Amino acid sequence: MGMKVQAERYFGITSSRALILKSLLRFSKNILYYPDRDRFWKSSGIKLGMKILKNNPVDAMISSSAPVTSHLIAKELKVKYGIPWVADLRDLWSQNHNYPYNYIRNIIDRRLELKTLSFADALVTVSQPWVNKLKILHKRKSVYLITNGFDPDEANITAPLTTNFTITHTGTIYEGKQSPDKFFIALKELISEGALKSDEIEVRFYGINEVWLENRIKKYGLLKIVKQYGRVPSRNEFLKKQRESQLLLLLNWEDKREKGYFPLKLFEYLASKRPILAVGGFGNDVISKLLSETKAGFYTKEVDEVKRVLKKLYLEYKYCGKVSYDGSIEVINKYNYREIARKYAEILNTFGS
């Protein structure tokens, strides 16, 4: 029995009243958790920062979001101590690609963002389109590009390849923002055409089990091939699932206006040294450009493109026993955390001693 039915039966709450109650609860949360759920550690964060700065020589500080509360803390420390401050936005603030609030809340968030980050000496974000957005919003030149990356030590983790033609997706999928439909349609059509043998294919999703995703799998008649395995017990196990796969699946962001979305998953995939199949989106974005630069995989925008790549890789698997990896290790290594740290050092060095 659903919660809505229970509420109506036991508490006499009608559908319209339940909707009003839900709206009021959402509104209350927007106020209570403003600017985010981590607002309650702002005070203790400032106190701890003051203690550190009082007892240690610090030349500069970096705050990183999410959560944006980290920037509020850094701003207070900047005002009090005058230390150079770099505000790092791994996700944008009021311009967030997955912004969950309404227009009015966005106006309020934008005002707080402008007021807070005006004290920062430099801003950093993960892609050139997002750099451009921040430059326009904050009307400043000191906005730098430092992408996400991967731990070079994790790049040394290995695992034997599966005997099946295994395609693996790890991590979160955002319903309504990312879609497996084109991939599922291509898979179903190739099997129907006899181009792929269903008993040799295994598609695995590791992460939170999603009801909506299970419904999509059923819709396309792929329950025997595509399965959700839930979360794995450790990060090492998670990484081994990537490395044992013939192919790694990445679902692109389905928004024509968003060209700068760089999922952290993509850089984990780069470290795995397994070919990546990115599906969806609208092309000419940072994901398609990165795959082209690193030669680490294939970007496919339409169903026919997905089918072409899957068929090609499956044939290679059939004749060679595995799908080969042609990524440029030299280029990929530009995205390991040692190189990322070097880029941060270059920015910090501009502040002098």
N, C-alpha and C positions, 0 to 999 in steps of 0.2 A: 504494500500500500504506500503510495507516494505521500510526501510531507504535506502537499497541498490538500489531498483528500483527508488526511488525518486532522489537519487544522480545521477543515470545514465540519467534520463529523464530531470531534471532541470539544472544540472551542466555539463552534458556531460562527467561524470566520468565513465569510463569503469570498468568492474569487476576487471581486473588486476590492474588498477590504484587505485581502492578503496582498494584492498588488500595491495598495497604498502603504501597507506596513513594510513591505519589501523596499519600497522607494524611500521611506523614512529611515530605515536601517542603513541603506546605502548612503544617504545624505549624512547621517550621523557619523558613519565611518570616515567619510571624506573630510569631515571636520576634525574628528578625533585623531586620525592618522595623517594630518597635514604637517609637513609636506610628504611624509611617508611613514611607514610603520615603525621606523627606527628613530623617530623623533624623541622618544623617551630617554635615549642615552646621550642626547646632546649635552646636557648639563655635566654629566659625569665625564664625557669625552673632553669637554673644555677643561675641566679640573685636572684630568690626567695629562692633557697636553701642556698645561701650565706647569705642572710638576716636572715633566720631562724637560721643558725649555728652561726652567729655573736651574736645573741641576746638570744640564748637558749643553755643550756648545753645538748649536744647530745652524747650518748655513742656509738651508732652504727646506721647505716641506712640500709634500705632494698629497693631495686628497683625491680619492677616486670614487666614482659612483657607477652603479647604484650601490648604497642608498645616497640620495642627495643630502641627507643630514650630515654626511662627512664634510661636504663643502661649507655648510653652516658653521660647523666647528672650526674648520680651517680659517674661515673669514674672521671669526672672533679672535683667534690667535694671531692672525695677521695684523688686525687693528691694534692689539695690545703690544705686540713685540716687533712689528715692522719687518718680519722675516720674509724673504722672497717666497712666493707661493705659486705652485703649479696646480691648477684644477684639471684633473683628468676625467673625461666623460667617456667611459666605455660604452654607455648608452646615453643618448641625448636626454635632456631634461624636459623642457616644455615642448620640444620638437621630436619627442620620442616616437619611433616607428610603431610602437605598440602602446600608445598612450591610452590609458583606461578610463579617463574622466571626460566630462562634458566641456562645452565651449567656455562657459563661465569659469570653471575651475582652471582651464588652460590659461585664461587671461591672468588669473591670480598667480599661477605658477610661473608664467613668463615674467611678471613683475618681480617676483622674488628671485628668479634666476638672474635677471639683469642687475638687480640691486646687490646680490651676493657676489656674483662673479666679476663685478666691476672692480673689486679689490684684488683680484688675482693678477699676478704678473704675466702669466701665460696660460693658455688653454690648450688641452690636448684631446684629440679624439681619434677614432680608429679607421676612418676612411675619408678619401678626398671629398666626396659629396657632403659628408657631415662637417668637414672643415669649412667648406664653402657656406653651409648653413649657419655655422657659428660666427663666421666673419661678418655675415650680413646682419644677423641678429644683434651681435655685440659691437658692431662697427669698430673692429680692431684688426690689426694685421698679425698680432702675436698669437696665432692659432696654429698648432703643429699637428702633423700626422704621425701617429705611432700606432700601428695595427695591433691586433691581438697576436698571440704567438703560441708556441708550444715549449714544453720542458725538454731540453736536448737529452737529458738522461732517460726520459720516457721513450725517446726515439730508438733506444737500444733494446727495448722490450720486443721479443719475437714470439711467434706461435706458428705451428705448422698449418698450412692451408687445409681447409675442409675438402673432402672428396667431392661433395656436391657443388653445383653452381650456386654458391651462397651469396646473397645480397643482404647487407646489414645496414640498418639505421639505428643510431644510438642517440639518446637524449629526448628532449621535449619537442612536441609538435604543437603549434598554436592553431587551434581550430579556427577556420575563417580567415587566417592569415597565411597558412601554408596548406597545400593540398596534395594528397597522394594520388588523386584521380587520374591524371595523365599517365603516371607510372603504372597504375593498376589496369587501365584501359589497354596500354601497350602490351603489358604482360598477357592479359587475357586474349588479345587478338593474335599474338605470336603463338600462343599455345593452340588456339583454334585453327590456325593456319598450318600447324605441324612444324613450325620453325623451331619451337622449343619443346622439349619433353618434360612434362610436368613432374615426373618421378625423379628428375635430376636437378630440379630447382628448389631452392629453399630461400624464402624471404623472411628476415628476422627483424623485429622491432624490440629494442631494449630501452626501457624507461618506464614511465607510468603507464599502466594499462588504461586505455581510453575506450569508453563505450562507443563514442562516435566513430572512432577508427575501426573498431570491430564491425560496426554496421556497414562501413564502406567495404570492408573485406568481404562481408556476406553479399553485399549488393553486386559485386563483380564476380561472385562465385569462386573465390580464391582461398577458401578456408583451409584446403588441404595443402596449400603452398605457402601462404602468408600467415605468420603467427606472431602474437605479442608474447614476449617472455618476461615482461616486468623488469624490475630492477635487479641488478647483479649485486652480490655481497660486498665487492671491493672494487676500487678503481683499477687495480691491476687486472682483475678479471674483465672489467669493462673494456680496457685497452686491448686485451688479448682477443676479445670477440671481434674487434675491428681488424686486427692483424691476421686473423685466420680466415677472413672473408675474401672471396674472389673479387668482390665489388662492394663499394660503400655508397649508400644512398644519401643524398642531400636534397631536401625540399626547399626551393627558393621562396622568397617573400612575394606574395601575390598582391602587389600594389604598384601601379604604373609610376607613382610619384616617388617611390622609394628605390633609389639606386645605390645606397650606401650601406645596406645591411650586411654586416660581416659576422655570421654566427661563429662563436668560439669553437663549435663542433668542426668547422672547416679546417681549423689549424690542428686540431687533434687528428683529423683525417690525414693531413699532410705528414704528420709525424709517423703515421702507421705504415707509410710506403705501400699503400694499396690504392688502386685506381678508384677515382671518385666519379659518380654519376650525379650531376646536379640537374634537377627537373623543375621546370616551371619558371615563373617570373616573366619578365618582358624583355630580357636581353640588354646588352650594353650596360651591364652593372658591374659592381666590384667583384662579384663571384665569378662571372664569366671571364673577366679580365685576369683574375688571379689564376684560374685554371689554365688559361692560355699561356700566361707567363711561366708557370711552373711545370707545364705539361703533365700535371698530376691527375688529369681526368677529362671529363667531357661535359660540356654544357648543352642541355637539350631543352628547347622552349616549347615545342609542340609534340604531339603524340607520335607523328611519323619519325621525328628525330630520335625520340626515345626508342622506338622500335628498331631503327637502323643501328643504333649503338648497341642495344641489347643483343641483337642478332649477330653482329660482328664479334662481340666479346664471347658470346656463347659458342660460336664456331671455333674461336681460338681455344676456348676451354675444352671442347670436344677433341680437337686435333692435338693439342699440346698438353692436356691434362691440367692446365691452369691458365688464368688470365695474367699476362705479363704486366709489369709496371715500368713505365717509361718516364717517370717524373725526374726533373732536373734537381738532383740533390744539392748542387751548388746554389741554385736559386732558392730552393725551399729552405736552406739553412739561414737565409736572411731573415726568416721569421721565427727563429728560436729565441728563447728568452735572453740569452747573452747579448744578441744583437739589439733586442728591445731595450735592455738596460743601457747599452752604449748610447742609444738615441736619447734616452732620458738624461744621461750624463752630459751630452752635448747641449741640451737645453739649460740644464742647471749651471753649466759652465759660463753661460752668457751673463749670469748675474754677478760674476766676479766673486772675490773672497771678502 
